[in-house]
Amino acid sequence: MSKNEIKSHYVYMLSCANGELYTGYTVDPVKRVRLHNLGLASKFTRSHRPVVLVRLEKFSNKSTALKRELEIKKMKRAIKLRLCDIS
């Protein structure tokens, strides 16, 4: 990546096979979801596969993205479900 390219940062939410929700941070959402489904991205999702991407938020810097990830992780499940438009 050249100095002129701006790297995007993402916060994503996954819906797991058992109905659980998982929130994470990445710079490559396509690769990250694939790794989750292969059981290589996190200990939690390894035992809750397959996963489906249900929300993706884009940020221009890592700090803002990580703050948003923490904010989402602190939300109650009902709010997360509304955020993802899942009932």
N, C-alpha and C positions, 0 to 999 in steps of 0.2 A: 504494500500500500504506500503510495507516495504521500509526501507531506501535504499536498493539496487536497487529497481525498479525506472527507469527513467520515469517521466511523460512527455508525449508528449503534445505539444501545437499546435493548428491548427488555421489557418485563412481560412475561407470558404466564398464562394460566392454562393448566391442563385438566381435563376431566378424565379420571382414571376408570378402569373397568368396573370397580366396585362402587362408583359414585363419589369417591373422594375427590377433592380439588387440590391441586399442587400449584404453587406459584414460584417462579424462578426468574433469574436474570441471564441474559446471553447477548452476544454480538451477532450470532448466526442462528436465528430461530428454526430454520429448516433442518439444519444439522442437529441442533439440540433436541428437537422432537424425535428425530430418527434415533439418536442415541438413547433417549428415554425408552423408546419402544424396543430397542435391542437389549435393554437392561444395563446399559453402561453409563447412564448419566447421574443417577442418584439412588441411594439405598432405598428410599421410600418408594419410588416408582418402579423399581425392579420387581417388587412383589405385588404391584397393582396394575400390571399391563393387560391389555394395550391402553395407551393414552391418546387423547384427542385434544388438539389445540382449540381452546374456546375463547381466548382473548389474547390480544397482542397490542402492546403500547410501545411507541417509538419515542426515544429521547436522544438529544444531541450530546449528552455527556453522561458518564458513568455515575457520578455522584447523584444526580437527579433520579436516574433510573433505580439505583439502590435504595434511595429514600422512598420511592413509590413502591418498590417491592416490599419493604418493611411495612409500609402503610397498609397494603393489601393483606399481608399476612396477619395483621392485627385485627382485621375486620371479622365480624361475625359471619358465619356461613350463609345466612339468608341474604346479607348484603352482597357477598361474593357472587351468589347465584343470580341476583338481579343485575350485577355488573356484567356478568357473562350472558345475560338473557336466557338463563336455564331455569326451568321450573321443576 
